[in-house]
Amino acid sequence: MILLFLKDELLKSTYKHRIVITHHVPTRSHYPQQYINSHINSAFASELHGLIESTNANYWMYGHHYCNVLPFKIGNTTMVTNQLGYVMRGEQHLFKHGAVRVI
């Protein structure tokens, strides 16, 4: 139901910039290598590649797997994350303090 709402709203949007922000990871593309075979991935990520590509959002910002990956594209959508991660596990090294995304 939520995915239908999101898709409908993005498809009917006439705004120049369409930005989606989610807590969960919306795709396993560019997934952190250390978690690729984890048996609990479904608690962190869904595979919404088709939805992302079809809605044509400009940006999709996400979190929840505690690691950073470089921005990448799915269709016309730039996928962006900036996660602190668990400092006690040393996951904070790619976190960008003061990061700002100019639209």
C-alpha positions in Angstrom: 0.0 0.0 0.0 2.8 2.4 0.9 4.7 1.6 -2.3 1.6 2.3 -4.4 1.1 5.6 -2.6 4.7 6.5 -3.3 4.6 5.5 -6.9 1.3 7.3 -7.5 2.5 10.5 -5.9 5.8 10.5 -7.8 4.2 9.8 -11.1 1.6 12.5 -10.8 4.0 15.1 -9.4 4.6 18.2 -11.5 7.4 19.4 -9.3 10.8 20.0 -11.0 12.6 18.1 -8.2 11.3 14.9 -6.7 13.1 13.6 -3.7 12.4 10.4 -1.7 13.9 9.9 1.7 13.6 6.5 3.4 15.1 4.9 6.4 15.4 1.5 4.8 17.7 0.7 1.9 15.6 0.7 -1.3 17.9 -1.6 -3.4 20.6 -4.2 -3.0 22.5 -2.6 -5.9 25.8 -1.3 -4.5 25.1 -3.1 -1.2 28.0 -3.1 1.3 30.2 -6.1 0.6 30.4 -7.1 4.3 26.6 -7.6 4.4 26.0 -9.1 1.0 25.3 -12.6 2.3 23.7 -11.7 5.7 20.7 -13.7 6.6 19.0 -10.6 8.0 19.3 -8.4 4.9 15.5 -8.3 4.5 15.3 -6.4 7.8 17.5 -3.6 6.3 16.8 -3.5 2.5 14.2 -4.2 -0.1 14.7 -4.5 -3.8 12.7 -1.6 -5.4 14.9 -1.2 -8.5 11.9 -1.2 -10.8 9.9 1.3 -8.7 12.9 3.6 -8.5 13.5 3.4 -12.3 9.8 3.9 -13.1 9.1 6.9 -10.9 12.0 9.1 -12.2 12.7 10.7 -8.8 15.7 13.0 -8.9 17.2 11.8 -5.6 16.6 8.9 -3.2 18.2 9.3 0.1 18.4 6.4 2.5 20.1 4.8 5.5 19.9 1.8 7.7 22.7 -0.5 6.7 25.3 1.6 8.7 27.8 1.9 5.9 28.3 4.4 3.2 28.6 3.8 -0.5 29.3 6.3 -3.2 26.3 7.9 -4.9 25.1 5.9 -7.9 22.3 6.0 -10.4 19.3 3.8 -11.1 17.7 5.2 -14.2 17.6 9.0 -13.7 17.6 8.7 -9.9 20.7 9.5 -7.9 20.9 7.2 -4.9 22.6 9.0 -1.9 23.5 7.9 1.6 25.6 9.4 4.4 25.5 7.2 7.5 27.5 7.5 10.6 27.3 3.7 11.4 28.5 2.1 14.6 31.6 4.1 15.8 32.6 1.3 18.1 32.9 -1.0 15.0 34.8 1.6 13.0 32.0 2.2 10.5 32.2 6.0 10.6 35.2 6.6 8.3 33.2 7.5 5.2 30.6 9.7 7.1 30.8 13.3 5.8 30.2 15.7 8.7 28.4 18.8 7.4 27.4 17.1 4.1 24.8 19.1 2.2 23.0 18.1 -1.0 22.2 21.2 -3.1 19.2 20.6 -5.3 
